[in-house]
Amino acid sequence: MLLLPVEMLHIYSEIAPLILLFLVGFGLRKAHIFKKGDGDILLNLVFYVALPALIIDSVSQTRPESEFIYLPFIAAAIILAGFGIGWITGKWLTLETNTFGTYLVGAMILNIGFVLPFVMAMYGNEGLTRIIIMDMGNGIMVMTFVYYQACRFGSHAGSAGTIIKRFLLNPPLWAIVLGLIFNFSGWQIAGIPLTFLNITGDLTIPLLMLTIGIYFSPSLVKFKALVMVIFIRMGIGLGLGFLFVWLFNFDGVTRMIVLLGSSTPIGYNTLTFAAMEDLDRDFAASIVSVSILVGLVYLPLIIYFFG
């Protein structure tokens, strides 16, 4: 018990740079150096350049072991559950179409990137390997099923052909395919290409945190929908995590990775997809930002009570 303050300080010291980047983005907007529209430019840079590089790098080098085969499927199942619950509650809330699209996407995406500092601080490489494997399922679903839903309710909703075209031509999808080809073929990425992927992929989280700061608004946009979607993602998500831990009899580090991965804040790509497909950007920025603030307290408590 006495170690709790030290452990929590250690965790917070690991994620402090992310918080600072968020504050820098918010400060730059308040100083009128950046405006909200500039966030769209940064998000396009993430979507078309940084995120594909990160995906290729991580997917190509992750070597799943048979013990962890269930982790990607658990992530996919949680996303599908979020879709079903989000659809029912979103219709009950009678949201406008572009807000409903953001609500639905937010209910699904796991923010594994936010959890990484917690995992690395508490469980080291053993935990990192497991969360990356779990994120493979999350990444594939986000860049396929979730992105397709964003297209359905965005500015291209009226054209099935345009939706399919944008879905098939989105760079992160093909980055996953390329990463899997390298992974299963045994081909190694080395030299200049590997350095390029490392440098470019490392831009993803900083750019996203700056963008969230630029978009962040202290006002709680559409409060009832905001509370509901965060509860779905973080509250019901944790409940599903316990269900899967019980079903597969996980213990130790694997148990904690499933619980943390299931209860992450709303994913950064909610904001990316909102900008790409002209969904409700303000609502996206609000639910991502507030869920991150909740996560700063919520995840250490999960580690403390269930670790």
Secondary structure, 3 states (H helix, E strand, C coil): CCCHHHHHHHHHHHHHHHHHHHHHHHHHHHCCCCCHHHHHHHHHHHHHHHHHHHHHHHHHHCCCCHHHCCHHHHHHHHHHHHHHHHHHHHHHCCCCHHHHHHHHHHHHCECHHHHHHHHHHHHHHHHHHHHHHHHHHHHHHHHHHHHHHHHHCCCCCCCHHHHHHHHHCCHHHHHHHHHHHHHHHCCCCCHHHHHHHHHHHCCHHHHHHHHHHHHCCCCCCCHHHHHHHHHHHHHHHHHHHHHHHHHHCCCHHHHHHHHHHHCCCECCHHHHHHHHCCCCHHHHHHHHHHHHHHHHHHHHHHHHHHC
